[in-house]
Amino acid sequence: PRLENLVAGALLKHCDFLRDTAGRRMELRYFRDKEKHEVDFVVLENKRPCWLIEVKAGDDQLAPALPYLHKKYPEARALQLVLHLARAKTVGGCEIRPLFPWLVDALLKAGS
């Protein structure tokens, strides 16, 4: 839960920053449907998903809900961010990336 809270705080600040400085309509949401497919975070821009994010401490096996949602929203970037990951990889269009390098890179680039 602490790891997810850390990511939630960073993503929320990112959404607020883009909303405040660029007037972009950003939202941070959680997703769970009736069939219990869920991901930790969905970042929306103009009510459309742009990032589907699952956070894990050390699991490099793709979370089953991520490819399911990526098929429903192929325009969104599907990411599994892992705290302890030896090597980044892509599985079926879903990216598995180390958590902190991705957060620093993605959030700093979007802010500039």
N, CA, C and O atoms as a MOPAC input file, in Angstrom:
PM7 MOZYME 1SCF
protein

 N      0.79900 1    -1.21500 1     0.00000 1
 C      0.00000 1     0.00000 1     0.00000 1
 C      0.84100 1     1.27900 1     0.00000 1
 O      0.45500 1     2.26700 1    -0.62400 1
 N      1.98700 1     1.27300 1     0.69300 1
 C      2.82700 1     2.47100 1     0.72000 1
 C      3.38700 1     2.78600 1    -0.65500 1
 O      3.46600 1     3.94800 1    -1.05400 1
 N      3.77300 1     1.74700 1    -1.37200 1
 C      4.31800 1     1.95200 1    -2.71000 1
 C      3.25700 1     2.53800 1    -3.63000 1
 O      3.53300 1     3.47300 1    -4.38200 1
 N      2.05000 1     1.99700 1    -3.57400 1
 C      0.95400 1     2.53300 1    -4.38500 1
 C      0.63100 1     3.96900 1    -3.98400 1
 O      0.33800 1     4.79900 1    -4.84500 1
 N      0.68000 1     4.27200 1    -2.68800 1
 C      0.42700 1     5.65300 1    -2.24400 1
 C      1.48700 1     6.61100 1    -2.76600 1
 O      1.17300 1     7.74100 1    -3.13900 1
 N      2.74000 1     6.16800 1    -2.79500 1
 C      3.81300 1     6.99600 1    -3.32800 1
 C      3.55900 1     7.31000 1    -4.80300 1
 O      3.68400 1     8.45700 1    -5.23000 1
 N      3.20300 1     6.29100 1    -5.56900 1
 C      2.92200 1     6.47800 1    -7.00000 1
 C      1.68100 1     7.33800 1    -7.18100 1
 O      1.65700 1     8.21500 1    -8.04400 1
 N      0.65200 1     7.10000 1    -6.37900 1
 C     -0.57200 1     7.90100 1    -6.47400 1
 C     -0.27200 1     9.37500 1    -6.25000 1
 O     -0.75900 1    10.23200 1    -6.98700 1
 N      0.52900 1     9.67000 1    -5.23300 1
 C      0.88200 1    11.05800 1    -4.95800 1
 C      1.62200 1    11.69700 1    -6.12500 1
 O      1.33700 1    12.83700 1    -6.49400 1
 N      2.57200 1    10.96800 1    -6.70800 1
 C      3.33700 1    11.50100 1    -7.84400 1
 C      2.43800 1    11.72400 1    -9.05800 1
 O      2.53500 1    12.75300 1    -9.72700 1
 N      1.57100 1    10.76700 1    -9.33900 1
 C      0.67100 1    10.90600 1   -10.49100 1
 C     -0.34500 1    12.02100 1   -10.28000 1
 O     -0.66300 1    12.75700 1   -11.21400 1
 N     -0.85600 1    12.14900 1    -9.06000 1
 C     -1.81600 1    13.21100 1    -8.77100 1
 C     -1.16700 1    14.58900 1    -8.91200 1
 O     -1.76400 1    15.50600 1    -9.47600 1
 N      0.05100 1    14.72700 1    -8.40000 1
 C      0.77200 1    15.99600 1    -8.55700 1
 C      1.01900 1    16.29200 1   -10.03500 1
 O      0.92500 1    17.44000 1   -10.47100 1
 N      1.33200 1    15.25600 1   -10.79300 1
 C      1.55000 1    15.40000 1   -12.23500 1
 C      0.27800 1    15.90600 1   -12.91900 1
 O      0.32600 1    16.84500 1   -13.71400 1
 N     -0.84900 1    15.28500 1   -12.60800 1
 C     -2.13200 1    15.70500 1   -13.20100 1
 C     -2.46800 1    17.13900 1   -12.80100 1
 O     -2.88300 1    17.93800 1   -13.64100 1
 N     -2.29000 1    17.46400 1   -11.52600 1
 C     -2.56100 1    18.82700 1   -11.05000 1
 C     -1.65900 1    19.84500 1   -11.74300 1
 O     -2.11500 1    20.92000 1   -12.13300 1
 N     -0.38100 1    19.50500 1   -11.89600 1
 C      0.56700 1    20.40300 1   -12.55100 1
 C      0.12900 1    20.69400 1   -13.98800 1
 O      0.10500 1    21.85200 1   -14.40700 1
 N     -0.21700 1    19.65400 1   -14.74000 1
 C     -0.62400 1    19.85600 1   -16.13200 1
 C     -1.94400 1    20.62600 1   -16.22800 1
 O     -2.14000 1    21.41900 1   -17.15000 1
 N     -2.82800 1    20.39200 1   -15.28900 1
 C     -4.09600 1    21.11800 1   -15.26700 1
 C     -3.86500 1    22.60100 1   -14.94500 1
 O     -4.45200 1    23.48100 1   -15.57400 1
 N     -3.00400 1    22.86100 1   -13.95700 1
 C     -2.76300 1    24.23600 1   -13.51200 1
 C     -1.90000 1    25.04700 1   -14.47700 1
 O     -2.15000 1    26.23600 1   -14.67000 1
 N     -0.90300 1    24.43300 1   -15.07700 1
 C      0.03900 1    25.19100 1   -15.90100 1
 C     -0.29900 1    25.20100 1   -17.38800 1
 O      0.05700 1    26.13900 1   -18.10100 1
 N     -0.98800 1    24.15300 1   -17.86000 1
 C     -1.25300 1    24.05800 1   -19.29500 1
 C     -2.74100 1    23.99000 1   -19.61600 1
 O     -3.12600 1    23.94900 1   -20.78400 1
 N     -3.57600 1    23.97700 1   -18.58000 1
 C     -5.01500 1    23.91800 1   -18.80700 1
 C     -5.50100 1    22.58700 1   -19.35200 1
 O     -6.60000 1    22.50200 1   -19.90000 1
 N     -4.68400 1    21.54100 1   -19.20500 1
 C     -5.07700 1    20.22400 1   -19.69900 1
 C     -6.06100 1    19.58800 1   -18.72000 1
 O     -5.92900 1    19.74800 1   -17.50600 1
 N     -7.02800 1    18.88200 1   -19.24200 1
 C     -8.06200 1    18.24700 1   -18.41600 1
 C     -7.60200 1    16.84600 1   -18.01400 1
 O     -7.91300 1    15.85800 1   -18.67700 1
 N     -6.85800 1    16.78700 1   -16.91900 1
 C     -6.24500 1    15.54000 1   -16.44100 1
 C     -6.99100 1    15.03500 1   -15.20900 1
 O     -7.44700 1    15.81600 1   -14.37400 1
 N     -7.10400 1    13.70700 1   -15.11600 1
 C     -7.71600 1    13.07600 1   -13.94600 1
 C     -6.93800 1    11.82000 1   -13.60600 1
 O     -6.32800 1    11.20400 1   -14.47900 1
 N     -6.96100 1    11.44400 1   -12.34800 1
 C     -6.36300 1    10.20000 1   -11.88500 1
 C     -7.48600 1     9.34900 1   -11.30600 1
 O     -8.23400 1     9.79900 1   -10.43700 1
 N     -7.59600 1     8.12900 1   -11.79000 1
 C     -8.66700 1     7.22500 1   -11.35100 1
 C     -8.11700 1     5.83500 1   -11.05500 1
 O     -6.99600 1     5.48900 1   -11.42800 1
 N     -8.94000 1     5.05900 1   -10.37700 1
 C     -8.73600 1     3.62900 1   -10.13700 1
 C     -9.73700 1     2.93000 1   -11.03900 1
 O    -10.80800 1     3.47600 1   -11.30200 1
 N     -9.41400 1     1.72700 1   -11.52500 1
 C    -10.36300 1     1.02500 1   -12.38600 1
 C    -10.62400 1    -0.37700 1   -11.86500 1
 O     -9.69800 1    -1.12100 1   -11.54200 1
 N    -11.90800 1    -0.72500 1   -11.78900 1
 C    -12.34200 1    -2.09100 1   -11.50500 1
 C    -13.70800 1    -2.27000 1   -12.14400 1
 O    -14.61300 1    -1.46600 1   -11.91700 1
 N    -13.86300 1    -3.33000 1   -12.95000 1
 C    -15.15300 1    -3.56200 1   -13.59600 1
 C    -15.92100 1    -4.68600 1   -12.89700 1
 O    -15.46300 1    -5.22900 1   -11.89200 1
 N    -17.07700 1    -5.02400 1   -13.43100 1
 C    -17.93600 1    -6.04100 1   -12.81400 1
 C    -17.29300 1    -7.41800 1   -12.80300 1
 O    -17.58400 1    -8.24000 1   -11.93300 1
 N    -16.41200 1    -7.67000 1   -13.77700 1
 C    -15.71000 1    -8.96100 1   -13.85000 1
 C    -14.44500 1    -8.96400 1   -12.99000 1
 O    -13.66400 1    -9.91500 1   -13.02700 1
 N    -14.25200 1    -7.90600 1   -12.22600 1
 C    -13.14300 1    -7.74200 1   -11.28400 1
 C    -11.77800 1    -7.58800 1   -11.96100 1
 O    -10.75200 1    -7.92300 1   -11.36900 1
 N    -11.76200 1    -7.08800 1   -13.18900 1
 C    -10.50300 1    -6.66100 1   -13.79100 1
 C    -10.18000 1    -5.31300 1   -13.16000 1
 O    -11.02100 1    -4.41500 1   -13.13100 1
 N     -8.96000 1    -5.17800 1   -12.65900 1
 C     -8.61700 1    -3.90700 1   -12.02900 1
 C     -7.16700 1    -3.54300 1   -12.27800 1
 O     -6.29700 1    -4.40600 1   -12.40100 1
 N     -6.93200 1    -2.24800 1   -12.34900 1
 C     -5.57000 1    -1.71100 1   -12.37200 1
 C     -5.51500 1    -0.60400 1   -11.33100 1
 O     -6.52500 1     0.00500 1   -10.97900 1
 N     -4.30900 1    -0.36900 1   -10.85600 1
 C     -4.14300 1     0.59400 1    -9.77000 1
 C     -4.48900 1     2.02000 1   -10.17800 1
 O     -5.13600 1     2.74600 1    -9.42300 1
 N     -4.05600 1     2.42200 1   -11.38000 1
 C     -4.25900 1     3.80900 1   -11.80000 1
 C     -4.59400 1     3.90600 1   -13.27700 1
 O     -4.04400 1     3.18700 1   -14.11000 1
 N     -5.50200 1     4.80800 1   -13.57500 1
 C     -5.78100 1     5.19600 1   -14.95200 1
 C     -5.66100 1     6.71500 1   -14.98000 1
 O     -6.36700 1     7.42100 1   -14.26000 1
 N     -4.75700 1     7.20400 1   -15.81900 1
 C     -4.61000 1     8.64600 1   -16.00100 1
 C     -5.41100 1     9.01600 1   -17.24100 1
 O     -5.18900 1     8.48000 1   -18.32700 1
 N     -6.34500 1     9.94100 1   -17.05900 1
 C     -7.22300 1    10.36700 1   -18.14300 1
 C     -6.86100 1    11.77500 1   -18.58700 1
 O     -6.50800 1    12.62900 1   -17.77300 1
 N     -6.95500 1    12.00100 1   -19.88600 1
 C     -6.87600 1    13.35000 1   -20.41700 1
 C     -8.09500 1    13.54000 1   -21.29200 1
 O     -8.33100 1    12.75800 1   -22.21300 1
 N     -8.87100 1    14.57400 1   -21.01100 1
 C    -10.13900 1    14.81700 1   -21.69300 1
 C    -11.05200 1    13.59600 1   -21.61900 1
 O    -11.72200 1    13.23900 1   -22.58900 1
 N    -11.06000 1    12.95900 1   -20.43500 1
 C    -11.90700 1    11.80300 1   -20.13000 1
 C    -11.54500 1    10.55000 1   -20.92400 1
 O    -12.33000 1     9.60300 1   -20.97200 1
 N    -10.36100 1    10.53400 1   -21.55200 1
 C     -9.89100 1     9.37200 1   -22.30100 1
 C     -8.62300 1     8.83800 1   -21.63400 1
 O     -7.74600 1     9.62000 1   -21.26900 1
 N     -8.51500 1     7.52000 1   -21.47100 1
 C     -7.32300 1     6.96100 1   -20.83000 1
 C     -6.06300 1     7.20800 1   -21.65700 1
 O     -6.04300 1     6.95700 1   -22.86200 1
 N     -5.01900 1     7.69900 1   -21.00500 1
 C     -3.72900 1     7.83700 1   -21.68900 1
 C     -2.68000 1     6.92500 1   -21.05400 1
 O     -1.73900 1     6.51300 1   -21.73100 1
 N     -2.82500 1     6.60100 1   -19.76200 1
 C     -1.94000 1     5.64900 1   -19.09400 1
 C     -2.79200 1     4.67700 1   -18.28400 1
 O     -3.69000 1     5.09200 1   -17.55100 1
 N     -2.50800 1     3.39500 1   -18.41700 1
 C     -3.05500 1     2.34300 1   -17.56600 1
 C     -1.86700 1     1.83200 1   -16.76700 1
 O     -0.89700 1     1.34600 1   -17.34800 1
 N     -1.92600 1     1.93300 1   -15.45200 1
 C     -0.74100 1     1.64200 1   -14.64000 1
 C     -1.06100 1     0.65600 1   -13.52600 1
 O     -2.01100 1     0.83800 1   -12.76500 1
 N     -0.24700 1    -0.39200 1   -13.44700 1
 C     -0.27700 1    -1.35500 1   -12.35600 1
 C      1.06800 1    -1.23900 1   -11.64800 1
 O      2.10200 1    -1.15100 1   -12.30900 1
 N      1.07200 1    -1.23800 1   -10.31400 1
 C      2.29500 1    -1.09200 1    -9.53100 1
 C      2.54700 1    -2.37700 1    -8.75700 1
 O      1.64700 1    -2.91000 1    -8.10800 1
 N      3.78700 1    -2.87300 1    -8.83200 1
 C      4.18300 1    -4.09200 1    -8.12700 1
 C      5.51200 1    -3.85400 1    -7.41900 1
 O      6.31900 1    -3.03400 1    -7.85700 1
 N      5.73100 1    -4.56600 1    -6.33700 1
 C      6.99300 1    -4.45000 1    -5.60700 1
 C      8.11000 1    -5.22800 1    -6.29500 1
 O      9.24400 1    -4.75300 1    -6.35600 1
 N      7.80800 1    -6.41200 1    -6.81000 1
 C      8.89500 1    -7.20200 1    -7.38900 1
 C      8.45300 1    -8.22500 1    -8.41200 1
 O      9.25600 1    -9.07600 1    -8.79500 1
 N      7.23300 1    -8.18500 1    -8.86600 1
 C      6.71500 1    -9.19200 1    -9.78400 1
 C      6.90000 1    -8.74300 1   -11.22800 1
 O      6.36400 1    -7.71200 1   -11.63600 1
 N      7.66700 1    -9.52600 1   -12.00700 1
 C      7.84900 1    -9.16400 1   -13.41000 1
 C      6.89000 1    -9.91900 1   -14.32700 1
 O      7.00700 1    -9.84000 1   -15.55000 1
 N      5.94100 1   -10.65400 1   -13.73600 1
 C      4.89000 1   -11.31100 1   -14.52600 1
 C      3.76200 1   -10.30900 1   -14.74300 1
 O      3.30400 1    -9.66100 1   -13.80200 1
 N      3.32600 1   -10.19100 1   -15.97400 1
 C      2.31400 1    -9.19600 1   -16.32500 1
 C      0.99600 1    -9.45600 1   -15.59900 1
 O      0.48100 1   -10.57400 1   -15.61000 1
 N      0.46200 1    -8.42400 1   -14.97300 1
 C     -0.83900 1    -8.50900 1   -14.30300 1
 C     -1.91400 1    -8.78300 1   -15.35300 1
 O     -1.92900 1    -8.10700 1   -16.38200 1
 N     -2.80600 1    -9.73600 1   -15.14000 1
 C     -3.78400 1   -10.13000 1   -16.16500 1
 C     -4.72900 1    -9.01800 1   -16.61500 1
 O     -5.16800 1    -9.01600 1   -17.76500 1
 N     -5.04300 1    -8.09200 1   -15.74700 1
 C     -5.99300 1    -7.03300 1   -16.12100 1
 C     -5.38200 1    -6.02700 1   -17.09000 1
 O     -6.11200 1    -5.36800 1   -17.83100 1
 N     -4.08200 1    -5.90100 1   -17.09900 1
 C     -3.43900 1    -4.89100 1   -17.94100 1
 C     -3.63800 1    -5.15900 1   -19.43300 1
 O     -4.06700 1    -4.25000 1   -20.14400 1
 N     -3.34600 1    -6.36700 1   -19.94600 1
 C     -3.60700 1    -6.61500 1   -21.36600 1
 C     -5.09900 1    -6.56200 1   -21.70700 1
 O     -5.47300 1    -6.15500 1   -22.80700 1
 N     -5.93900 1    -6.97000 1   -20.77000 1
 C     -7.38800 1    -6.90100 1   -20.98100 1
 C     -7.81800 1    -5.45200 1   -21.23600 1
 O     -8.54200 1    -5.17100 1   -22.19200 1
 N     -7.36600 1    -4.54100 1   -20.37600 1
 C     -7.73900 1    -3.13200 1   -20.53800 1
 C     -7.04400 1    -2.49300 1   -21.73700 1
 O     -7.60500 1    -1.61600 1   -22.39300 1
 N     -5.83200 1    -2.93500 1   -22.01400 1
 C     -5.11600 1    -2.38300 1   -23.17000 1
 C     -5.84300 1    -2.72300 1   -24.47600 1
 O     -5.82500 1    -1.93100 1   -25.41800 1
 N     -6.47200 1    -3.88100 1   -24.53400 1
 C     -7.27800 1    -4.23600 1   -25.71700 1
 C     -8.50000 1    -3.33600 1   -25.82600 1
 O     -8.90400 1    -2.96700 1   -26.92900 1
 N     -9.08800 1    -2.98200 1   -24.69500 1
 C    -10.25500 1    -2.09500 1   -24.70300 1
 C     -9.88100 1    -0.65500 1   -25.03900 1
 O    -10.66300 1     0.06900 1   -25.65500 1
 N     -8.67700 1    -0.24200 1   -24.62900 1
 C     -8.20300 1     1.13600 1   -24.82900 1
 C     -6.80200 1     1.10300 1   -25.44800 1
 O     -5.82500 1     1.42600 1   -24.77200 1
 N     -6.69100 1     0.72200 1   -26.70700 1
 C     -5.36200 1     0.55800 1   -27.32200 1
 C     -4.58400 1     1.85900 1   -27.44500 1
 O     -3.36300 1     1.82600 1   -27.59700 1
 N     -5.25600 1     3.00300 1   -27.38400 1
 C     -4.54800 1     4.28500 1   -27.47700 1
 C     -3.81800 1     4.62100 1   -26.18200 1
 O     -2.93800 1     5.48200 1   -26.17400 1
 N     -4.17100 1     3.95500 1   -25.09600 1
 C     -3.53800 1     4.20700 1   -23.79800 1
 C     -2.24000 1     3.40500 1   -23.67700 1
 O     -2.13400 1     2.29100 1   -24.19000 1
 N     -1.28000 1     3.97900 1   -23.00500 1
 C     -0.02100 1     3.29100 1   -22.74700 1
 C     -0.22100 1     2.40800 1   -21.51300 1
 O     -0.55800 1     2.90600 1   -20.43900 1
 N     -0.01500 1     1.10500 1   -21.66800 1
 C     -0.20500 1     0.14500 1   -20.58200 1
 C      1.14000 1    -0.14100 1   -19.92500 1
 O      2.07800 1    -0.59300 1   -20.58100 1
 N      1.22400 1     0.12700 1   -18.61400 1
 C      2.48800 1     0.01900 1   -17.89100 1
 C      2.33200 1    -0.77200 1   -16.60300 1
 O      1.38400 1    -0.57600 1   -15.84300 1
 N      3.26800 1    -1.65600 1   -16.37800 1
 C      3.39800 1    -2.26800 1   -15.06500 1
 C      4.71200 1    -1.75500 1   -14.50700 1
 O      5.78000 1    -2.05800 1   -15.04000 1
 N      4.63700 1    -0.98800 1   -13.44900 1
 C      5.81900 1    -0.38600 1   -12.84300 1
 C      6.22700 1    -1.22800 1   -11.64400 1
 O      5.43600 1    -1.46000 1   -10.73000 1
 N      7.48500 1    -1.68400 1   -11.66300 1
 C      7.96700 1    -2.63000 1   -10.66000 1
 C      9.13700 1    -2.01900 1    -9.89700 1
 O     10.09600 1    -1.53200 1   -10.49400 1
 N      9.04400 1    -2.05200 1    -8.57200 1
 C     10.08400 1    -1.47800 1    -7.72100 1
 C     11.42100 1    -2.17800 1    -7.92800 1
 O     12.43300 1    -1.51800 1    -8.16000 1
 N     11.43700 1    -3.48800 1    -7.85000 1
 C     12.67100 1    -4.26600 1    -8.01300 1
 C     12.56800 1    -5.05800 1    -9.30700 1
 O     11.98400 1    -6.14100 1    -9.34100 1
 N     13.13800 1    -4.50900 1   -10.36400 1
 C     13.06800 1    -5.15700 1   -11.68000 1
 C     14.45500 1    -5.16100 1   -12.29900 1
 O     15.10100 1    -4.11800 1   -12.40900 1
 N     14.90300 1    -6.32800 1   -12.69800 1
 C     16.23900 1    -6.44900 1   -13.27600 1
 C     16.29400 1    -5.90200 1   -14.69600 1
 O     17.26400 1    -5.24800 1   -15.08000 1
 N     15.24100 1    -6.17400 1   -15.47800 1
 C     15.29500 1    -5.79200 1   -16.88700 1
 C     13.89800 1    -5.43600 1   -17.38100 1
 O     12.93500 1    -6.16200 1   -17.13500 1
 N     13.80300 1    -4.32400 1   -18.07200 1
 C     12.52200 1    -3.90200 1   -18.64900 1
 C     12.17700 1    -4.80300 1   -19.82700 1
 O     13.05900 1    -5.33600 1   -20.50000 1
 N     10.87300 1    -4.96200 1   -20.06200 1
 C     10.43400 1    -5.74900 1   -21.20600 1
 C      9.03600 1    -5.31600 1   -21.61600 1
 O      8.33900 1    -4.61300 1   -20.88400 1
 N      8.64900 1    -5.75500 1   -22.80400 1
 C      7.30700 1    -5.48700 1   -23.31000 1
 C      6.65000 1    -6.83100 1   -23.63100 1
 O      7.24400 1    -7.69000 1   -24.28200 1
 N      5.42500 1    -6.98900 1   -23.16600 1
 C      4.67400 1    -8.22800 1   -23.38800 1
 C      3.32300 1    -7.85800 1   -23.97600 1
 O      2.49800 1    -7.23700 1   -23.30500 1
 N      3.09400 1    -8.23800 1   -25.23000 1
 C      1.80000 1    -7.97800 1   -25.85900 1
 C      1.40000 1    -6.51700 1   -25.86600 1
 O      0.22300 1    -6.20100 1   -25.69100 1
 N      2.33600 1    -5.63700 1   -26.06100 1
 C      2.04100 1    -4.20400 1   -26.08800 1
 C      2.00700 1    -3.53600 1   -24.72200 1
 O      1.85800 1    -2.31800 1   -24.62900 1
 N      2.14300 1    -4.32400 1   -23.66600 1
 C      2.18000 1    -3.78800 1   -22.30200 1
 C      3.62900 1    -3.74200 1   -21.84600 1
 O      4.37200 1    -4.71200 1   -21.99600 1
 N      4.01800 1    -2.61200 1   -21.29000 1
 C      5.40100 1    -2.41100 1   -20.85900 1
 C      5.56200 1    -2.75300 1   -19.38400 1
 O      4.72600 1    -2.39200 1   -18.55600 1
 N      6.64200 1    -3.45000 1   -19.06900 1
 C      7.02700 1    -3.69900 1   -17.67900 1
 C      8.32300 1    -2.93000 1   -17.48100 1
 O      9.34300 1    -3.24200 1   -18.09500 1
 N      8.27400 1    -1.91700 1   -16.61200 1
 C      9.38800 1    -0.98400 1   -16.44900 1
 C      9.75800 1    -0.83000 1   -14.97100 1
 O      8.91500 1    -1.01600 1   -14.09300 1
 N     11.02000 1    -0.49000 1   -14.70100 1
 C     11.40800 1    -0.17200 1   -13.31600 1
 C     10.68100 1     1.09900 1   -12.86300 1
 O     10.59600 1     2.07500 1   -13.60800 1
 N     10.17400 1     1.07300 1   -11.66400 1
 C      9.32000 1     2.14800 1   -11.15700 1
 C      9.97700 1     3.52300 1   -11.15100 1
 O      9.49800 1     4.43400 1   -11.82600 1
 N     11.05700 1     3.68900 1   -10.40700 1
 C     11.58200 1     5.03500 1   -10.20700 1
 C     12.16500 1     5.67500 1   -11.45800 1
 O     11.90500 1     6.85400 1   -11.69500 1
 N     12.94200 1     4.95800 1   -12.27500 1
 C     13.40400 1     5.61500 1   -13.51200 1
 C     12.24000 1     6.06300 1   -14.39600 1
 O     12.30800 1     7.12600 1   -15.01300 1
 N     11.17800 1     5.26600 1   -14.46100 1
 C     10.03000 1     5.65400 1   -15.29300 1
 C      9.35000 1     6.89200 1   -14.72100 1
 O      9.03200 1     7.82800 1   -15.45400 1
 N      9.12800 1     6.89200 1   -13.40600 1
 C      8.46500 1     8.05400 1   -12.79400 1
 C      9.24600 1     9.33600 1   -13.03800 1
 O      8.67200 1    10.34900 1   -13.43700 1
 N     10.52700 1     9.29700 1   -12.80600 1
 C     11.36300 1    10.48800 1   -12.98500 1
 C     11.33100 1    10.93400 1   -14.43600 1
 O     11.10500 1    12.11000 1   -14.72000 1
 N     11.55500 1    10.01100 1   -15.34800 1
 C     11.61100 1    10.33900 1   -16.77200 1
 C     10.26000 1    10.83500 1   -17.28800 1
 O     10.18600 1    11.90100 1   -17.89900 1
 N      9.20700 1    10.08200 1   -17.05200 1
 C      7.88500 1    10.42700 1   -17.58800 1
 C      7.34100 1    11.72000 1   -17.00300 1
 O      6.80000 1    12.54900 1   -17.73500 1
 N      7.47400 1    11.90000 1   -15.71300 1
 C      6.89600 1    13.06800 1   -15.08500 1
 C      7.70600 1    14.33800 1   -15.36100 1
 O      7.13900 1    15.42300 1   -15.48600 1
 N      9.00900 1    14.20200 1   -15.45500 1
 C      9.81800 1    15.37800 1   -15.77100 1
 C      9.62900 1    15.81100 1   -17.22400 1
 O      9.55600 1    17.00700 1   -17.50700 1
 N      9.55200 1    14.86200 1   -18.13600 1
 C      9.35700 1    15.20000 1   -19.55000 1
 C      8.01300 1    15.88100 1   -19.77200 1
 O      7.92400 1    16.85700 1   -20.51600 1
 N      6.98000 1    15.37300 1   -19.13400 1
 C      5.63400 1    15.94200 1   -19.32300 1
 C      5.55700 1    17.35100 1   -18.75100 1
 O      4.76500 1    18.16600 1   -19.22400 1
 N      6.35500 1    17.64400 1   -17.75500 1
 C      6.32100 1    18.95600 1   -17.13300 1
 C      7.07100 1    20.02100 1   -17.90500 1
 O      6.88600 1    21.21500 1   -17.66800 1
 N      7.91400 1    19.59600 1   -18.82500 1
 C      8.70100 1    20.59500 1   -19.55800 1
 C      8.08600 1    20.99700 1   -20.87800 1
 O      8.64600 1    21.82800 1   -21.59300 1

